[in-house]
Amino acid sequence: LPFCPPVVLAQCVENVWTTCRSNRKKRHLMEALWLSCGEAGMKVWLPLFPRDHRKPHSFLSRRIMLPFHINIYPLTVLFEDALILGASNETVLFDGPGSSSLEALFPFCTVERTSQIYLHHILRQLLVRNLGEQALMLAQSCATLPYFPHVLELMVHVVLEEEATSREPIPDPLLPTVAKFVTEFPLFLQTIVHCARKTEYALWNYLFAAVGNPKDLFEECLMAQDLDTAASYLIILQ
């Protein structure tokens, strides 16, 4: 049988994860190929789908390789849960009772099993590449996950920190695009106020220039009868 010519997808690959399970509601995650590339971080070979089963545009490829960094050593990928399970280690100096001077010179490492969410990295990478429709499809498929509100908040926070603290002018800022993307979800008002309260006051002007006047957002909370979120905006207005 004829074989397709080999294609180099990535370099320095240490681990590869894929699954034979299927989930029509989470095709982006279930049909992706996940790669651990050592110091280069994680990479995902993500499938792209036309929206509502329409004929795909000529410029839309079938897959795209997206890199992102994580803070743990990956051991496995939970596809439907959008989680990476892995291990983290910390170097500790031995300082117990009865320890000798020789023991104090040799630190030891404590290893901890942990997990990390990655969805905000993927969504951001898609928005950077003007694939907002694909990002929206992916996000909507994961909106029922218990930590999805945290995903949106993380994405806004990371982009805000990078752009608002940049020493050089940013010719094409991403924060307005991220803000518009988050408005597609009912958690928009809550996401923005939580992000603002966890961010330095000096960055607030940059944030609200992209997402809207906090007084207007406060009034939207009142109209929606979301008094808890409105109270959080009161602190910002004061």
Rosetta blueprint (number, residue, H / E / L):
1 L L
2 P L
3 F L
4 C L
5 P L
6 P L
7 V L
8 V L
9 L L
10 A L
11 Q L
12 C L
13 V L
14 E L
15 N E
16 V E
17 W E
18 T L
19 T L
20 C L
21 R L
22 S L
23 N L
24 R H
25 K H
26 K H
27 R H
28 H H
29 L H
30 M H
31 E L
32 A L
33 L E
34 W E
35 L E
36 S E
37 C L
38 G H
39 E H
40 A H
41 G L
42 M E
43 K E
44 V E
45 W E
46 L E
47 P E
48 L L
49 F L
50 P L
51 R H
52 D H
53 H H
54 R L
55 K L
56 P L
57 H L
58 S L
59 F L
60 L L
61 S L
62 R L
63 R E
64 I E
65 M E
66 L E
67 P E
68 F E
69 H L
70 I L
71 N L
72 I L
73 Y E
74 P E
75 L E
76 T E
77 V E
78 L E
79 F L
80 E L
81 D L
82 A L
83 L E
84 I E
85 L E
86 G E
87 A E
88 S E
89 N E
90 E E
91 T E
92 V E
93 L L
94 F L
95 D L
96 G L
97 P L
98 G L
99 S L
100 S L
101 S H
102 L H
103 E H
104 A H
105 L L
106 F L
107 P L
108 F E
109 C E
110 T E
111 V E
112 E E
113 R E
114 T E
115 S E
116 Q E
117 I E
118 Y L
119 L H
120 H H
121 H H
122 I H
123 L H
124 R H
125 Q H
126 L H
127 L H
128 V H
129 R L
130 N L
131 L L
132 G H
133 E H
134 Q H
135 A H
136 L H
137 M H
138 L H
139 A H
140 Q H
141 S H
142 C L
143 A L
144 T L
145 L L
146 P L
147 Y L
148 F H
149 P H
150 H H
151 V H
152 L H
153 E H
154 L H
155 M H
156 V H
157 H H
158 V H
159 V H
160 L H
161 E H
162 E H
163 E H
164 A H
165 T L
166 S L
167 R L
168 E L
169 P L
170 I L
171 P L
172 D L
173 P L
174 L L
175 L H
176 P H
177 T H
178 V H
179 A H
180 K H
181 F H
182 V H
183 T L
184 E L
185 F L
186 P L
187 L L
188 F H
189 L H
190 Q H
191 T H
192 I H
193 V H
194 H H
195 C H
196 A H
197 R H
198 K L
199 T L
200 E L
201 Y H
202 A H
203 L H
204 W H
205 N H
206 Y H
207 L H
208 F H
209 A H
210 A H
211 V H
212 G L
213 N L
214 P H
215 K H
216 D H
217 L H
218 F H
219 E H
220 E H
221 C H
222 L H
223 M H
224 A L
225 Q L
226 D L
227 L H
228 D H
229 T H
230 A H
231 A H
232 S H
233 Y H
234 L H
235 I H
236 I H
237 L H
238 Q L
